[in-house]
Amino acid sequence: MMNYIYNTKIYRIDIDTVHADLSKMGLKEYSKKDILNITNRINSLYLREKSEILYLILFLYKKLLDKESDYIEGKKVNFKFEFLKKKSRINIYLDNKYISLFMPFSILEKDEEFIIQSRMDSNLVIEANTLNILLKYFEKNIFMNYTSYHLLDQVEKLEEIYAEFLKEDITILPFEDISKLCSELLYFDSSYLRFDIDLENSLRLDVSDQIIKERIYAHPPYHFDSDYRDAPSYKIGVDKCLNILDFSSLFQLKDMDKSFMIHNNYTPKHLIGEVQKYKDSLDFSNKMVLDKYKHN
């Protein structure tokens, strides 16, 4: 396992520039506020599109190759992440959720250096400049939605980004290899799994300002989400808050407990107490807070 701490934003764009580019393309449905909200959502790692997941994965590969640490002593940690090479997974840990994703490119170690390599072509080594090209493509794809285009149009957009990098005095792979790697990223399933610590959405109050117990079991405060998209996702409730070690053990790492039990028709009463503690921490003299949790 390779562990890292990161405490700055992963997705940093100029909102005015993005808004201007979208307007030129006739995509006027995005206001500057919409762009800011999407940027904040991605930086909170609430991912809703595959291009957002691929951007994050490429970003983490880039951090692996970087020599300088992004950790700033004394600053709040945004998230921690680790590469589980033997399981081909990347695990990401935040205060309120843990995420696990498939690692589409392989990682090798040679002479204390990391090498990122294509799974489909073992002769294809992926260096920082290649990652930068792919990052730029999927960064633009988040708003431009290139992957909804016809295949030839997608290639054209990738060629435009590639041409910009050719203007720089750097060594980069031939475009054919860049295109192959982009297809490889889109080919593999993300194998997304997220564990949420979500007391906020488990709390709803009735007309007497009492906790609605049924809500806790409909939206368990501790649960797994099976998909990054809203429509096909479903929640698997857990009767306790898992820690990082608990989550890692799901992937059957060496020397870790491999057992896990799921109950049907199980309504653990102690979860009501957990939500009550969360309720007690809130200021209900603030009308905005009270309105947020009132059941409609």
Buried (B, 14 or more C-beta within 10 A) or exposed (E): EEEBBBBEEBBEBEBEEBBEBBEEEEEEEBEEEBBBEBBEBBBBBBBBBBBBBBBBBBBBBBBBBEEEEEEEEEEEEBBBBBBBBEBBBBBBBBEEBBBBBBBBBBBEEEEEEEBBBBBBEEEBBBBBBBBBBBBBBBBBBBBBEBBEBEEEEBBEBBEEBBEEBEEEEEEBBEBEBBBBBBBBBBEBEBEBBBBBBBBBBBBBBEEEEEBBBEBBBEBBBBBBBBEBEEEEEEBEBBBEEBEEEBBBBBBEBEEEEEEEEEEEEEBBEEBBEBBBEBBEEBEEEEEEEBEBBEEE
